[in-house]
Each structure stands twice: as C-alpha cells, then as structure tokens.
Amino acid sequence: MTAPTPTTPPFRDPHLPFAKRIDDLLSRLTLDERIGFLHQFAPAVERLGIAAFRTGQEALHGVAWMGPATVFPQAVGLGATWNPELVRRVGEAVSKEARAMRARDGRVGLNVWAPTVNLLRHPLWGRNEEGYAEDPELTSAIATAYTRGLRGDHPVYWRTAPVLKHWLAHNNETDRDTSSSSVRPRVLHEYDLRAFRGTVEAGAVAGVMPAYNLVNGRPNHVSPYLREQLRAWTDRDLLVCSDAGAPSNLVDSEHYFDTYEEATAAALRAGVDSFTDHGTDGSRTVARVKGALERGLLTEADVDTAVRRQLSVRFRLGEFDRGADGPAGPLADAHAFDTPEHRALAQEAAEQAVVLLKNDGLLPLAPGTRIAVVGLLADECKLDWYSGTLLHRSTPLEGIHERFGAEHVEFAEGVDRVLLKTAAGAFLRVPPAPEAPGAARGAEGALDPALLAGRTDLPPLTAGPDGTELALADWGQGVLTLRAPDGRYLSVAEDGYVRASADQPGGWVVQETFRLEPHGDGHLLRHVGTGRHVQVAADGVKVAEEDPEVFELVVTERGEDAVARAAARADAVVVVAGNDPHVNGRETEDRTTLRLPAQQELLLRAARAANPGTVLALVSAYPYAVDPADLPAVLWTAHGGQAAGTALARVLAGDVSPAGRLPQTWYADDADLPDLLDYDVIGGRQTYLYFEGTPLFPFGHGLSYASFSYDALAARADAAAVHVSFAVTNTGSVTADEVAQLYARAVEPSVPRPRRELVAHRRVTLAPGETAELSFEVPLSAFAFWDVAVGRWRVEPGPYELLAGASAEDVRLRAAVVLDGEPATPRPVLERGLEAADFDEQSGTEIVDRSRASGDAVTPVDGEDGELLFRRCDFGGGVAEVSVEVSGEGTVELSLDGGPVLAALSTGAPTPGRYAYVTLTAPVTAAVDGVHDVRLGLRGPLRLARAGFSG
C-alpha cells in the first residue's frame, strides 16, 4: 500500500489569505505555546515545524549589532538630506543586507526596530542623533521613505518589518523611565502624534515601540493612545513591541502597579503585544501572563489578540512560505550585501548630508592648496550605539589625502601629549601588546552589545622610570580619554585593571573615560564607568575604592601648539570638531550645554589665530552654539558612516556642491533653550514653529556653491487642497541641488499658531541656467489646528500666507489665499462643561493621569498654585452653580475675564487617593451669562478632572 500524502495545513497554504492562515495556526497552538509567543524571544514549536522568532533587529542607519555591515550616515544626517527618495533607497539597501546577513546567521532578525520618529524638539537630548528633524512634516516624509525601503515593494511579502520608535513625546534621557511629559491636547495632536500618524497611514509600518517615559502621568506602555490613536489610523494589524525592560519598570522604577501580574495585564490590554524583558529568558514574562490569567486580569482572547498581531508580521515576512526568499521566490532580490551599489549609496548619502552653514568665498578649495587638517575628529570615523561594524572606513584626513594629495596635506590631531607621574616619581607605562591583535569590539555581532566585556588578555598598565606618552582628549565637562601610542584607548575591564585595550570608546557603560580631579598639588584620576579612582599597585594599575594615586600631569606637548604650527604652514586649515557619539550626549545621557568642548574651542582659536583661512567642519550628532563671526567657512555633517571622509573632501574640493539643510534650529545660546522636560512647544515657544528669538542658523538653512532665484509663485484653493506652484532657477555657474521649501502660516489666527510651518519641500538638481517648475498640492488638513473647544481638527476661515524659499527664514516669495474654513463657536459649557486638560493657556500646572486606564487631569506643579484659562465660554442665559471633579486636597477658584473670585470649592479633607475623585458644588456669587473667559485657580496638591455649570 502507498502511504497517503500528508495534508498541507491551511496555515502553510500560500493561496489562502493571511487572515485565514493565522486563524488556522492560532487554533493549532496550545495556550502555553501562545503565551510563550508574547516574549521577545518566541520559542520554536517543533510539533508544527515553527521556528523560533525574535522581535527586534536594530537597523537605524544600517544593520546594527550583528557584525560588519554597510554603515550609512546617522539618522539626523539622513534627515539633513531632505531627500525622501534617497532615504528610501538607503532603507532598501539596509533591508537587503538584513536578509543577506540572516541567510548566514539566523540570529539576524527581520522585525527591525527602526526608524526613530521622535521629533528633535530639544537639541540637548542625548539621542538627537536618532531622529530626523524637529518638524513633524519633514520627519514623517523621511520616516515614510525609510520604512518603504525597509518594507520593499513586493505586493504581498515584506523584506523586513519596520517598527517605529519611541511612542510617545520622548526627548529626555534624564530620568527617562520615571519622568512624565506633560503634553496638552494641541501639542499632542499637532506635534507629537503627527510624525507617527503620517508614517503609519503611508502603509509600510509593521508596528511601534512605546518609550520608557510617562505621558501625562501614565507610562507609555499602558497608554490608551495605542488604541485610541495608533490603531485607528490603519486597519492593518500593528505589532507593539515593548522597549527593553520597560514591562518590569511599571513596577520596579515607576511603581505604577503593585504586582507584575497587574502590570503585564494592563500593558497587554493597552496594546503591547511583545514583551522585551529579561534578555533571552522568557520564563518570567510567561509566569506573569499565567498569573494574570489565573487572577482574572486577562482572558485568553487578550492573549490571542496579541499573538495574532505577531503572526501577522511573521506571515508578511514569508516565514511560513517555503522558498519565499529563495532563488525563485518573491524576495529573491533580497540577498545583496556590501555591493558596489551599496558603497556608492553610502557615499551619496554622506555627500547629500553635508550642510554648508557659512561661506565667505573660501570654499571650494582650489587644486594645489596646502591644507592643514586638524582636530580631535580629523582622523576619526566614529560609530554610535546603533551602528554596525565598519566594512570600509574613510576619515576626513584620509578623504582629503586622497582628494588633494598627501603631499599637500599636514595633520595635527590637537590632543595634549602627557605623562602621568606618581607621587613616588614613577610614570605610568603601557606594556607591549601581544602581536596577535584581538578582534574589534562588536565585530562578531551581539544581540545585546551591552553585554560585551572588556578585554582581559592584555597586561595591565604598570609604573616605572620610563613612562608612556598618552594622548589626552577632553570631550567636555571634564570627561577625557587617554590613548596609547599604538592607538589603543585606556579601558577598565571587569577585573578592575587598567589596560590599553579598546579600539574606541564604547559600550553601554563606557569604560574608556576618566576625569582628572584636583587634589593637593596633583590630580586624582577617576574612572567614570566605575566611579572609582585609579590606584597603582604591585600587580598593576587598577581602579579601587581606596588608596588612590595622586598624579602629576606632565604635558610634553599642548595640542593647540601643534595645531598652530600646522596651520601657519598651510594655505587653508580644516578644523574638524564635534563629538564622540559614546561620550557626553548619547542614550542614557543628555547634554548639558550647546557649547563646543573647551579643548576644541581652544584648538579652533589657535588655528584661526595662525591662519585666517580656517574652515570649521563640525562632525556631530547634534547642533552646537559656535561663534562663526571670525570664520570664513563653516560646515556641519552628522557622523557620516563609512564614506564620511570621502564625502567631506569632495564637498571641500567642489566636486559636489553642498545641499544639505538643517533639520532643526541651531540656537545661539543655552539661554535660548526651554527646560529639557518642558514639552509644551506652543506655550514654551519652541522649535522654529514658535521660537521668537534669533537663531544662530535657522531650520532649513544650508548654502550652496551655486545661487538660485525663485519666481512666479501662484496659489489657489479648492474644496480639498491648496495648489501651489513656483519656479526655481540655478543662477550660478555649477550644477547643484536646491531644496525648495514651502511654508504656510495663518495671518489672523484666533489662537497661537506657528510663525510658519513646513507643508512641502523638494530637492532638485539644476544645471547652470536651468529652471525647475515646481508644483505642490497641499491638503486643507495641513492648515488645520486641534481645536480644544470642540475636541477635533478645524480649519479656521480667513487669510493664509504661503512662503517659498531656501529656509524657514530665507523666504523669497509670498502669496495669499483665503480659506472658507469653519467659523469658531464659543465653548458650550452648559452642555459639555470643561475638561481640565482642554485649557487654552496655563501657568504652574502639569497634566496627569485621571485614572490608570485613561483620561487626563491637571494639577499644580509641586502642589503649589496653578492657573487654567479657557477662552470664549458660552454660559447662555445664565448659570448659578459650578461643580468640579477633583481628588487630593485643595481649592478650585472660579473667576471670569480677570475679575474677582466668584466661587471657591474646597475638598476639606484629602480624598482617599489620587484616583478617588469627588464632585464639589458651589453657588456662583454673581450673575453669569453670555460669553466669557474662564479662569480656574488651583490651590494646593489636588487634581482637577473637569468643571461643570448649571442654571
């Protein structure tokens, strides 16, 4: 007899729709198997032939953490290109490399955690390098392009499945898992949600990752906005992946829930589908889910909903269709790795990211120019936390050598050369390293590079009569690195010994940074990573809690002297300054100032004093406040990946006309900045949208080696959009790109509106004399604002101005249109009352959670006094009584139009808890009718949820 052919289960049938296949697979999984799928590392189900699956593969600007890969410019640099099509191609290359790497290393994931769409609201945010722009329109355009590239263009299968980070209102590393962002409804809808919404609605997003912080007093991992906003934007299943350790934070650091079962249940019901917690160990997540089920906090349907969303992603990736990415499969083109095309694309992206901030005619540099290349970053190609390992490397020095000829180039790094002398008169000495070098950190790939340990196979430093001259670089705020003559950085491994062992500073806790602390006639050397001082012991130099060594710092050469000598011998100087992405401003650490580190400012001054032909090339993950007055040329680029040096050299030489544009405002001084935790971009007058001061360089700024004229701006409105057209002509002598920018503003707004707001842009390449006729269709929704009086978007009737130009401040043309819109109506407070968070203006308050599940309330900051203003409230024929819904202890005072207090409502005794609300009522002491501005004063540590009025 012939054995029957095994029946293919429906979930393996590629002819069935995904929904039916998912239903079939869910029905075959046991409850324990489904619960196991809720952890980041979902185990295999061997009886069904289902492989293990991991959510999360970092791929912000190239495949990260898994060894060598093509490294593109940092995300903020991709944002600076203002070129969505270029960024789409970068995403496409990254997704192909992810597939190719997975083919040889199954640890490489296809659910990629990228891009980051947090808006660059505050330039001191440590993770500024990860975002695209301060503007939601530009951020959404770039993020949409990157996700489309990551997704691929097959109609059914996705090359990778991108997850947007970090939901929501997340711009601080300081206390990031316990701080709350107070986000009023207008800022929520007009600013923070917009970048996410546009990208999700474009259709190439597989999910989002909630951020560590709280918003309005509620952790993002239990946010009702996941359901009320995110999932309302698309009918596609979206996979919500927690950030690492965040589920446990709900109990451990945030103390939002008393038990892990409660926290896990709340997160799952809110919409978190995959729990990234406790590394690869899913047992605790499984136990918490089972405990929540046993306590009735969850149902099996809750589990199935989350598992369905994960399976939806896995099916789209082709996991259950054999051969989907094979030679004849629909993803057969997905195995490109380190191709010539990818290398050329990395260079093109790096070139397009360069922003020329100032040029008094020094650039481009002529052939044969003798160039001094100086600065701490002149011979560096720095990586950040989310970079892959370099396959190719080009530093500014190497790029300039190649382009201008080594015989025309002189180099001075500008580090201080020092010896460290002990109290006994000995000097620190770096022993010779073994001939066989160790592998570069991260070269082998690691699912969690935070777990990579420092090297212990090298001998520790010793002390003796002959010391080793070390290169000291001060990265600001007293944080310095020390490097041996062979290029290895002093580092501390787990055994506490100091070795010259690191290729670069790096790691989750950087072990290569130190501080010199004055002590008597010398200095103590504190290791930043451990917080311990350096001690010289008989068995070697190490860090210890006791007996710190007192060192004399013997300077054998000052960096500024070397820079001045090189600069004096050159025709032009290129000072390469900026940051190390692992030091002073990174994930877990915000910056404290916009200023360049003092040592780099010293080098810049030395170069400028020795040679007026000095170019400042800033290579950094964020803006700086520099004084460009005495500098003939200034450029900025983010850390540009593997081709950074080549790209910079080609721009300096004029092979490429720079056309990058600033994706965020560069402020002139720290005094121009709001508090880091002030998320109210409207009330705080933040970003180019509302900032009323004079920026150092404005949003959208960037110069060219060509010049451009703008002409013939026309605008007309119809029922759906405003149609805008204008012409841009290259009036210069070289072919160059121009980034034409279109802004809009309300001329007669009834509420504070942006000074101007980007509604469209286009990067075009024009030959000398060539003209591009540009046209844009701007939807009427771009002119709307969130009207808190009615709780929805509204286009205000009246005149609007369209502004075309080369930056937010370089406006070349203006045109006006009148939109019909929807007239404002007073707030119907008799029918609807006043939700406390729907204020028009406030002072001294913050928004908090009305309950753990949903809703907002308002409380005075630090329990003091606060004020809420609600404009144009209609009391109709009159009211005699006011009521308030409050918790805590204190008084709410009602007044109208700046007049006297008409009612005061006090709790008397405190309510039983912050969510234990009571309703207080009081008569209004004077007749109130018609339309008035309402002011509610909050006195004491209470929470106000709403106010109501009755006749």
N, C-alpha and C positions, 0 to 999 in steps of 0.2 A: 504493500500500500504506500502511496505517496503522502508524505506529511503535508497537512494544509498550510498554505502560505499565511504567515502571521498578518493579522489585520493591522493596518496603519491606524493608530488612534487619531481622532479628529484634530487634536492639538498639533499633530505633525503634518497635517494636510495643508499644503500651501495654497490650495484652491479655495479654501474657506476664508471668510472674513476673520480678521483678528479677534473680534468680539466673541464669535462662536468658539474659536480655538481657546481663548482664555477661559471661557465658561467651562469647556471640557477639561482643561488642565486643573482648574480650581476644584472641580468635582472629584478629581483623582487624588488630590493631596489630602493627607490627614491634617487634623487640626495642629498637631505638633509640627508637622512639616511647614504648614503655613506660618505658624508663629516664628519658626526659625528664619523664614524669609524676611522678617522685619528688621533684622540686624544688617549692618553694612556688609558683612561677610556672610552672605546667604549660603548655607551648606548645599552640597550636592544631594540629589535624590536618586540614588543609583537604581532603584527598582523601576524608575520611569526613564532612566537614561538622561537625567537632567544634571548638567554640570553645576559646579559651584559658581556663584556670581558675586562680584564686588561692585557696589556703587562707589563712584568717586575715582577719577583719574585727573590729576591736576594738569591743565593744558592752557594756561593763561596766555602765553606767547610762545608756544612750543610745548611738546610733551615733556613734562617735568617729573623729576624724582626717579626715573627709570633708566638712568644712564644717558649715553650720548644721543643727541637729537638735534635737529636744526633749531637754533635759538634766534627768534625774531626780536625786534625791539620791545621794550616793556609796553604794557597796555597804554600808559599815559602817552608814550611815544606814538603808538598806533593812533590814538586819539588826535595827536598833533598833526597827523597827515590830512585830516579832514577828508579822507578818501574812502568811502564805503566799499567801492569795488576792489580796491587794493586789499582792504582788510578782509573782504570775502575770500579773496584768493589765499591770503595767509591762513584763514580758518580751514580752507580746503586742503592746503598742504599739511597743516597740523593733523587733520583727521586722517589723511592718508598715511602719515607717519605712525599714528597711533595704531592703525590696522596692521601696518607692516611690522611694527615692534611686537604687537600681540602675536603675530604669526610665529615668532621665535621665542617669545617669553609670555606665557599665559598669565603672568601677574599684571600685565598691562591691561588697564580697563578701557571700556568703550563708553561708559557713562561718565562724561568729562565734566568736571566742576569748573566751568568757565562759560561765559566771561563774567567779570565783576562789573555790575552796573550801578554800584553806589556812586552817587554824584559827588564830585570833588568840591564840596561846599567849603571846606576849611583847609588851607594849604599846609597846616601843621599836622594834619592827620598822618600817622605813621605809614598807612597803606595807600598813600596818594598814588604810588606807582601802579596800583592795580586797577584804577578807574580810568575812564576815558575823558571825562570833561565835567565841568561844573554845571553845564547846561543840559536839561533833560532831552531836548530835541536832538542835539548832537550825540549825546550818549546813546540814545535809542537807535539812531541811524547807524552808528559804528557797531553797537552790540548786535543789532539785527543782521548786519552784514557778516559779522564773525560767526554767529550761530548758523546762518545759511551755509557758510563754508564748512562748518563742522558737521552739519547735518548731511550735506551732499545733495545732489539733485535727482536722485532716483525717486520715482513717484511713490514707491512703497517702502523701501528699506532705507534706513539711516546709517550713514557711515559711522558717526558717533552720535551720542545723545547728550546735548549740552544742558547743563543746569546753571541757572543764573544765581550769582551771589551778590550781596548778602541781604536778604529781606528782613529788616527794612530800616531806613533812617539810621544808618550806621556809619559814623565818621569819627569815632574816637577809639583809641586803644586803651587810654587811661580808664581803669575800672570798667572795662568793656563788658564784663559779664554781670555787672551789678548796676551800672548806670542806666538811667531812663532818659530817652529822648522825648522831650515834650513837643509834640507835633500837632499844631492846630489844624482843623479840617482843611483850610485853604492851602496850607503848606503840604499837607498830606496828599491832596488831590492834584494840585498844580505843580508840585515839585517832586516829592519822593516817589509817588506811585507812577508818575508819567513815564520814566525811563523803563521801568519793568513792563508797564502796560503795552507800550508800543512794540516792544520786542516780543512779548508773548503773543500779541494779536497778529504778528507777522507770520507765525506758524512754524517756526523752526526751533522751538524751545521744548525740551523734554521735562523740565521742572525747575524748581528753585531751591535754594538753601536758606533757611532762616538764619539771621545773625544772632550773635551772642547777647546783644543788648536787649533792654526792655524799651517799649514804645508806650508812652502814656501810662507808665507804671506796670505794664504787663509784658512778660517775656515774649519775644517774637516766636518762640517755639510753641506757644499756645495762643497765637494771635487769631482773633476772629477774621482779620483781613485776609487770611489764607482762603477762607470760604467765601466771605462777602465780596472780595475784590478779585483775587487771583483766579479762582476757579470760575468766576462769572465772565471772564474775558475770552474763554475758549471752551468748546465742547470736547476737546481732546483731554484724555487722562494726563494729568501732570504729576510727576513724581517729586515729592517734597522730601529732601534728604537733610537730616539734622547736621549741624556743624559738630565738629569733634568734641565730645564730652559735654555738649550742651544739655542733653537729656538729664544727666546727673546734676548739672548746675541748678536745675529747677528746685532741687532740694538742698544741695551742698552749699553753694555760694549765694544763691538768690533767696533761699528759704521761702519760696513761693508756695510750696506744698510741704506737708509734714512727712509724707511717705513717698517712696519711689513708685509704688503702685499707683497712687493718685496722680503723680506727675506723668508717668508713662501713659496712663489712660487719657489724661487731659490733652497731652500732645498728640496722641493718635486720633482722638476725636476732633481736634482742631485741624488736623490735616497732615501731620508728619507721618510719612509712610516708611521711612528707612532711618534706623537709629544708629548713628555713628558714635559709638561709646565703647570704652574699654578695649580699644585696638581690635585685634582679630578675634577676641573672645566674646562670643555672643551669648554665653550662658546666663549672664546677669540680666541682659535685656529679655531673654526668653523667660527667666524666672519672674521678672516684674510683670510681663504681659500675662503670664499664667495666674499670678497673684491677683491682678486686676480683674481677670475673668472670674476667678473664684469669689471675689468680693462684690461682683455685680457692677463693677465700674466700667466694664467693657462687655460687648457682645461679640459673638463670632462674626456677625455681619460687619462690625467695625474692623476686625482683622482682615476679613475678605476684601473690604474696600481698599485697604492699603496694599494688600498683596496684588490685587488686580492692577493697580497703578504701576507697580514694579514690573509685573509681567507684560503690561502694555509696552513698556520701554524695551524689554528683552525681545519681544516678538518683532518690534520695529527694527532692532539691530540684526535680525536674521538668525538669532541663536538657534531657533528650533527648525530652521530650514537648511538641511544639509546642502553644503556647496554654495551657500549664498555669497560667500566671498572667495569661492574657489575660482579656478581659471576660466570657467564658463558661466560663473554666477553673476548676479546683478551688481555685485560690488567688486568685480574682478579688477577694476582700476585702482583698487584701494591699497596697493602694496608698494607705493613709491616711498623711498627713504633716501634722504641725503642726495637727491638728484641734482644735476646741474640746474634744473629749473628752480628747485627749492633754494639753492645757494644764490641764484640770481635774484630771486624774490626777497630773500633776507637782505640783500644789498639794496634793492629798490626801496624796500620799506624803510630801511635806515636812512637812505638819502631823502625820502619824502618827509621824514620826521624832523629834519633839521629846520630850526626856526632862526632866521636872521632877525635879531632884535634891534640892532643899530648898525649903520654902516655910513661912515663919512667919506667913503671913497677908497678906503684901504683894501677892501676886498672887491674882486678876487685878487689873489696874489699872482704876480707875473712869473712866468718861467724864469728860472735862474735866480730867484730870490733866495738869499741866505736866511734860513729860518731857525730861530731858537724855539724848540718845543720844550716847555717847562710845566711843572705842576705835578701834584700828587697823583693825578689820574692820566698823565700824559702817556704812560706806558702800561695802562691797565685796560682790561676788557672785563668789567665787573658783571657778576651774575647776582640775581636776587633769590629770595626764598622759593619762588615759583619758576625757576629756570631749569632747563635740562642741562646736561653736561656738554660743554663745547666740543663739537667736532672740528670746527675751524675757529680761528681767532685772529682778530685784527684790532690792534690798539691804535690810538691816534698817532703815536710815534711811528709805528710800522706803516700805517697808511700814508703818512707824509713822506717817510723814507721812500716808499715805492713810487709815489706820485712825483716828487720833486727831485729825487736822487739823494742817496745817503751823503754824498759829498757836499750837499747844500744844507744839511741839517745838523744841528747840535742839540744835545739833550741835557737837561738838568732837572732832576726829579724834584728837588726842593725840600727833601727830608733833612732833618738835623742828624748829623753823624755823631753818635755818642758812645761813651764807655760808662759802665756802671761800676763804681768803685765802692767796695765795702768799707765799714768802719775800721777793719783790720788792715786796710791798704791793698787788698786783693781786688781783682777785676772779674766780673762775670765773663765766662768763656763758653762758647758753643763748641762741643766736641765734634770731631769729624763724623759725618753721617756714613752709614754703610753704602757701598757702591750700588747695591740694588735698591732703587727707589720704591717707596710704597705707592700704591695706587692713589690717585687724587680722590678726595672725599666726594662720595656720591657717584663715582664713575661706574660702580657696579649696579647702581639702582637700588632704591629702598622705598618700600611702601610708605614708610614714615621716616624721613631723614632726621627727624628729631631724635631718633634712637641711635644714630650713628655715633660711635665712640671715638675719642681721640686716639692717636697712635701711642702705643707704649713700647714699640720695638726699637725706638731710638734712645740713645743715652741722654740723661738729663743734663742741664747746664751744671757747670762746676764753677769754682772760683780759684784763681791763681794769679801769678805775677803778670802773665800776658793775657790781656782781655780781648774780647771780640768786639769790633766796632759794629754797632747796631744802627739801623735806620729807624729813626723815631718820626712817626707821623701823628700829628694831633688832629683828630677828626671833629673837634669842637666839644665844648662842655667838659674839657679836661680828660676826654677819653682818647687814649692813644694806642697805637700798635707799635711793636718792636720787631724788626725783621733782620735776620742774619744775612751775611754777605751772599750766601747761595740762594737767597730769595725765600727761604722758609721763615714763617712767622712764629714767634714765641707763642706757645699754647700750653694749656694745662689739661691733662687727661684725668681719668677717674682716680688714678692713684695719687694725684696731687702734685706730681713733679712737673717742673717747667722744662719744656723741650722746644727746640726749633723744629717743628713737625708739620705745620699747616701750610698748604699752598696759598690759601686765602683765609681771611676771617669768615666764619660761617657757623651754621648750626642754629638750632632753636634757642639754646643758650650759648651765646658766642663765648668761646674760650680763649680768644686771641686779643682781648682788650684789657688795658691796665689804666691806672691813674697814679700820677706822682703826687704824693701828699706831703707838703712841707712839714718837717719835723726837726726841730733844733737847727743845726747847721746843714742838714741834708734833707733827704726825702725818704718816705716810706713808699714802697711800690705795691699798690693794692691791685689784686686781680679782680676784675669786675664780675666775671662769671660766678665765682665762688664767694666773693666778698672778703676774701682772706688776703693777708699780706704775704709778700714773698720773704722766705727765710732761706738763709744759706746754711746748710747742714753738711755733715761729714759725708753723707751718701749722695749729695747733690742738692741742687736748688729746687725748692718746692714751696707750696703755699701752706700756711699753717695758722692756727688760732693764736699762737703765742710766739714770743721771741722774734719779732720782725726785724729784718735787717734795715739799717739806716744807710742809704746810698748817697754818695756824692755823684752828681750828674756831670760828667766831664764831656764838654762839647768839643769835638775835634773839627767840625765844620758846620756852620749855620746854613740852613737851606737857602735863605734869602741872599747870602753872599754868592753861592753857586749860581743861582738864578740871575743875579745882576751881572755876573761875568759873562754868562752865555748870552744874555740879552744885549749887552754892549757890543758884542762881536757880530750881531746879526743885522740884517736889513729889516726884519719883522719878527715879532715874538708872538707865539701862540701859547697862552697860558690856559692849561686845561685844569679846571677846578670843578668841584662838585662833591658828591657824597659816595660813601661805600654803602650799598644797599643793606648791609647787615649791621650797620653801626649808626646809632643816633637817628632814628626815624625808620621804622620797619614794623612789621606785625608785632604786636605787644608793646610797642614803644612809640609814642607821639614825639614830634619835635617840640622844642620849647622856644625857638626863635626862627625868624626868616633870614638871619644874618649868615653870611659865609663864616666857616670856622676861622678863628683869628689867625692861625698859621697860614691859611690860604689867602686871606686878605693881605697878610704881610708879604707873601710871595708876589701877589698881584701888584702891590705898590712898588716893590723892588724892581719888577720887570718894567713897569711904566716909567719909573724914575730913570732907568738906564736906557730906555728906548721908547720914544713916543709912538712908534708904530706897533702898538701892542693890541692883539686880538684876545678877548676873553671868550673862551669856549667853555660854557657850562655844560657839564655832563652830569645830570642829576635826575632823581626820581620826583622832584618837586620844585616849586619856584623858590627863588632867593630874592632878598632885598639887597641889591647891589647898586652902587653909585656909578652910572655909566658916563658921567659928565666928562671925565678926562680920557675916556677910551674911544678910539676911533671906530671900533667894531666890537660887537657882542653877538654871540650865537648861543642858542640852547638846544640841546637834544637830550632826550631820556637815554638811559643806558640802552645802546642800540643793538645789542645782540652780537652775533658772530662777525658781522660785517661793519661794525660801528666805525672803526678806524678808517677803512677804505671809504666809507660814505662821507665822513667828515673831511677827509683830504680832497675828495672830488668836489665838494662844495667850496672849500677854500681855494681850490685851483680854478673854479669857474667851469669845470666840466658839467656841473649840474647847478642850475640856478635854484637857490633855496626857495621853498614854497610851503614849508610847514607853517602852521598857525597855532597860536597859543590856545590850548583847550580850557584854560582857566585864567582868571585875573591874577596878575603879578602885583602884589601890593607893595607900596614904597616903604612901609614901616610896620613893625609889630603893633603899633598903636592903632593901625587901621583895622585890625582884626577883631572880630567878636570873641567872646568866650568860646572855647572849644566845644562846650556842651550846650551852647545856645543854638538850637536847631530851627529857630524861627527866622527864616531868611527874609520874611516880609518885615516883621517888627524890628529885627536886628539890622535891616538894610544891608543884606549880604549878597555876595556874588555880583557879577556885572548887571544882573537884573535889577538890583536895588541900591547898590553901593553909590553913594553920592560924593565921595571924595575923588581925588585924582590918583589913578593907579600909576604904578611905575611903568607897566606895559598892560594894555587892555586885552580883554578877551578877544580872540580872533586876530590879534596882531601878528604880523610877520612881513618882513621886507623881501625884496627880490633884486636880482641884478638887472631886471628889466623894469619898465614902467608901464602902467595901464591906465587907460581912460575909460570912464563909464558914460553911457549916453542913452537917451531915448527911453527913460523909464515910463512905463504905462501900466495902469492898474484899473481893473473893472471888476465889479462884484455881480454875482448872480445868486440864485437861491441856494447854491450848495458850496460855493468857493469864491475866493478872490483870485483872479487871473492876473499874473504879473509878468512883465517882460522888460528886458533892458539889454543893451549891447555892451560888451567888454572888448577893448582893442589893445593889443600889445603895441605900445608906442616906443618900445625900447629897441635895442639892437641885437638881442639874443633871444632864442627860443626859451620860453619859460612857462611855468604853471602859474595861474592866478586862482585864488579861492574867492569866488564871488559870494558875498554873504547878504542875505535878505532878512531884515528885522522888521518888526511891527510894534506899534505902541498905540494905546488908547489915548486920544487927545484930551477928552473931557471925562475921565473916569470918576465914578461916584465912590469908589473905594481905592485904596492904594494898589496900583498896578505897576508892572515892571517899567523901568525907564525906557527900555526897548527889549525885545525878546526875539531870539533867532527863530525863524519859521521855515527857512530853507537855505541851502547853500549848494554850490557846485564847484568842483575843482576842474579846471580846463587847461589844456596845453595849447599855447598860441605861438606861432612863429612871428617874427617881427612884421608889423603891419597887419597881421591877421585879426579879424573880428569874429567873435562868437555871439550869436543871438541866443540869449538865454530866456527860457520861459518857465514859469512855476505855477502850479495850481495849488493854492493854499486853502485847505478846507476851512469852512467857517468855524469849526470847532477850535482851530488854533487861536481864535480871537476871544474865546470864552474864558470865564473865570468861575471858580466854585463859589456860588452864592450861598453863604451860610444862612441867610434869611429864609431860603426855600429848600436848602439841602440838595442842590443839584447844580449842574453846569448851566450857565446863562451867558448869551452874547448880549452885551449892553448896546442899545441903539446909540448911534452918533458917529462922529468922525474918527477915523483911524488913519495913522500915517504909516506908509511903507518906506523903509530906508534901505537903500542898496549901497554897498561899499566894501571896503577891504578889511574892516574890523568893526567891533561894536562902537568905536569912537571915530573911525575914519569913514564917515558917511559921505558918499559922493553925490547921491541923487535922492530926492524925496518926492513922494506922490501921496495923495489923499484919496480915501474912499469913504463913503458914508454907508454904514450898515443899518438895516432896519432893526434887527435885534428884537429883544423882548424887554419892554419897559420894566423898571423896578417897581415893586409894590412894598408897602410897609409890612413889617412883621405882624401877622395876625395873632398877637399874644393871647387874646381871649380864647381863641380856638386851640392854639398849639402850645402856648406857654413859651418858655425859653430854656433850651438845653444849655447848660452852663458852658460847655466847650465850644458853642457856636457864637462866641463873642466876636465883636469887630475889633476891639482893642483891649489890651490888658496891661497891667503892671503888677509885678510882685507875685505872680501866680505860676503854677505849673499844672499841666493836665495829668491826671492819674486814672487808675482803673476804677470804674464804678463797681465792678464785681470781677471775680477771677475769670469769668467766661466772656463777658462782653460789656460794652458801654464805657463812657468816659465821665469823669467828674473833674472838678477844679478845686485846687487847694492853695492856700498861701505858701510861698516858699519858706521853709524853715518854721512854719507855724506862726508867722508874723501877720502882717496886714497885706491884703491884695485888693485889686480893683478890676472889675469887668465892665466893659462898656458895650451896650447893644444899641445900635443906631436905628432910628425911624421905627419905633414900635407903636402899633396902632391899638389904642385902648377903646376904640369905638365910642359908644355912648357913655362910657364911664365904668370904672371899677371901684370897688370898695374894700377888697380884701386881696392880700398877697399870700401865697404859700411857697414854701421852699422844701425841697427834699435833701436832707443833709445827714451826715454821720460825723462822729467825733465830738468836739466841744468848741463852742464859739458863737459868734453872732453874724448874721447877714443883715446889712443895712441897705435899704432901697432909697434911691433919690432919682430925680428926673432933671435933665437939662442942666446939671451942675448946681441944682438948688439944694435946699435943706433935706435932711433925712426925713422921709415920710413914713417909714416903718422899720422897726428893728426886731429881728426874730432870733432868739437865743435858745440854745439847747438846754441850758441849765446844767444838768449832769451830763457827763460824756455818754455816748451810746456804747453798747457792749463791744463793738468792734468797728474796724474801718468799713466793713460792708454792711453794717447794721444801720440802715437808713431810717430816719423818722421824718414825718411831714409836720412842719410847723406852719401855723397860720397867724396872721395878724391883720388888723384893720389898717387901711391907708388913712392917714390923718388929714388929708386934704382931697378935694375932688380931683379926679384924674380922668380925663377923656381926651380924644383926639390922638395925634401922633407926637411922640416924644422920644428923646434918647434916654435909655435906662442905664443907670449906674448901680451895680451891686458891689458893696464893700464887704470883704470877707475879713473877719476879725478873729484870729485865733486858729488853732490846729483843727479845722473842720474841713469836710469835703462837701462841696455843693454839686448835686447832680442836675437839678433843674429848678426853675421857678414857674409858678402858675399865677393866674389872675382871675378874679371872678367879680361879677357885678354886685 
